Protein backbone atom coordinates (compact mmCIF):
# COMPACT_ATOMS: atom_id res chain seq x y z
CA UNK A 1 0.00 0.00 0.00
CA UNK A 2 1.06 3.57 -0.51
CA UNK A 3 1.70 6.02 2.25
CA UNK A 4 -0.04 9.33 1.78
CA UNK A 5 0.56 12.62 3.39
CA UNK A 6 -2.55 14.72 3.55
CA UNK A 7 -2.39 18.43 2.95
CA UNK A 8 -5.11 20.96 2.72
CA UNK A 9 -7.17 20.11 -0.34
CA UNK A 10 -6.17 22.26 -3.24
CA UNK A 11 -8.85 23.59 -5.59
CA UNK A 12 -9.54 21.89 -8.90
CA UNK A 13 -7.92 21.27 -11.38
CA UNK A 14 -5.08 20.18 -9.07
CA UNK A 15 -4.88 16.40 -8.72
CA UNK A 16 -2.98 14.16 -6.36
CA UNK A 17 -0.42 11.95 -8.12
CA UNK A 18 -0.57 8.70 -6.21
CA UNK A 19 2.81 7.27 -7.14
CA UNK A 20 4.81 10.49 -6.73
CA UNK A 21 2.93 11.40 -3.56
CA UNK A 22 2.46 15.01 -4.66
CA UNK A 23 -0.09 17.36 -6.15
CA UNK A 24 0.13 18.16 -9.84
CA UNK A 25 -1.51 20.33 -12.46
CA UNK A 26 -2.41 19.04 -15.94
CA UNK A 27 -0.68 20.36 -19.06
CA UNK A 28 -3.87 21.35 -20.84
CA UNK A 29 -6.93 22.66 -19.08
CA UNK A 30 -10.44 21.88 -20.20
CA UNK A 31 -13.82 22.29 -18.58
CA UNK A 32 -13.82 18.57 -17.68
CA UNK A 33 -10.74 19.08 -15.50
CA UNK A 34 -12.92 20.87 -12.98
CA UNK A 35 -14.98 17.75 -12.25
CA UNK A 36 -14.12 16.09 -8.95
CA UNK A 37 -11.93 13.04 -9.40
CA UNK A 38 -14.36 10.83 -7.50
CA UNK A 39 -17.06 11.57 -10.06
CA UNK A 40 -14.70 10.85 -12.97
CA UNK A 41 -13.74 7.45 -11.57
CA UNK A 42 -17.37 6.63 -10.77
CA UNK A 43 -18.60 7.51 -14.26
CA UNK A 44 -15.89 5.51 -16.00
CA UNK A 45 -16.46 2.49 -13.77
CA UNK A 46 -20.21 2.76 -14.35
CA UNK A 47 -19.71 2.83 -18.12
CA UNK A 48 -17.39 -0.18 -17.96
CA UNK A 49 -19.97 -2.08 -15.91
CA UNK A 50 -22.68 -1.29 -18.48
CA UNK A 51 -20.43 -2.53 -21.29
CA UNK A 52 -19.66 -5.73 -19.37
CA UNK A 53 -23.36 -6.30 -18.70
CA UNK A 54 -24.96 -5.40 -22.02
CA UNK A 55 -22.14 -5.94 -24.52
CA UNK A 56 -21.16 -9.38 -23.28
CA UNK A 57 -19.85 -10.61 -26.65
CA UNK A 58 -17.51 -7.63 -27.02
CA UNK A 59 -16.42 -7.85 -23.37
CA UNK A 60 -15.73 -11.60 -23.58
CA UNK A 61 -13.75 -11.12 -26.77
CA UNK A 62 -11.76 -8.31 -25.16
CA UNK A 63 -10.86 -10.47 -22.15
CA UNK A 64 -10.13 -13.53 -24.26
CA UNK A 65 -7.87 -12.00 -26.91
CA UNK A 66 -6.42 -8.99 -25.06
CA UNK A 67 -4.93 -7.80 -28.33
CA UNK A 68 -6.92 -4.63 -28.88
CA UNK A 69 -5.87 -1.13 -27.94
CA UNK A 70 -8.76 -0.99 -25.47
CA UNK A 71 -7.56 -3.71 -23.11
CA UNK A 72 -4.37 -2.07 -21.77
CA UNK A 73 -6.20 1.23 -21.22
CA UNK A 74 -9.06 -0.46 -19.34
CA UNK A 75 -6.68 -2.61 -17.31
CA UNK A 76 -4.50 0.39 -16.40
CA UNK A 77 -7.52 2.46 -15.37
CA UNK A 78 -8.91 -0.32 -13.17
CA UNK A 79 -5.52 -0.85 -11.48
CA UNK A 80 -5.13 2.87 -10.82
CA UNK A 81 -8.68 3.11 -9.47
CA UNK A 82 -8.11 0.15 -7.13
CA UNK A 83 -5.06 1.90 -5.71
CA UNK A 84 -6.39 5.43 -5.67
CA UNK A 85 -10.06 4.93 -4.68
CA UNK A 86 -9.39 4.71 -0.92
CA UNK A 87 -7.48 8.00 -1.05
CA UNK A 88 -10.16 9.74 -3.13
CA UNK A 89 -12.95 8.53 -0.83
CA UNK A 90 -10.98 9.59 2.25
CA UNK A 91 -10.43 13.05 0.77
CA UNK A 92 -14.12 13.41 -0.06
CA UNK A 93 -15.35 12.24 3.36
CA UNK A 94 -12.72 14.28 5.19
CA UNK A 95 -13.83 17.41 3.33
CA UNK A 96 -17.47 16.68 4.25
CA UNK A 97 -16.59 16.27 7.93
CA UNK A 98 -14.57 19.48 8.05
CA UNK A 99 -17.25 21.47 6.23
CA UNK A 100 -19.90 20.40 8.75
CA UNK A 101 -17.86 21.43 11.79
Secondary structure, DSSP 8 states (H G I E B T S, - for coil): -----------TT-EEETTTTEEE--SS--GGGGS-HHHHHHHHHHHHHHHHHH-HHHHHHHHHH--SHHHHHHHHHHHHHHHHHHHHHHHHHHHHHHHH-
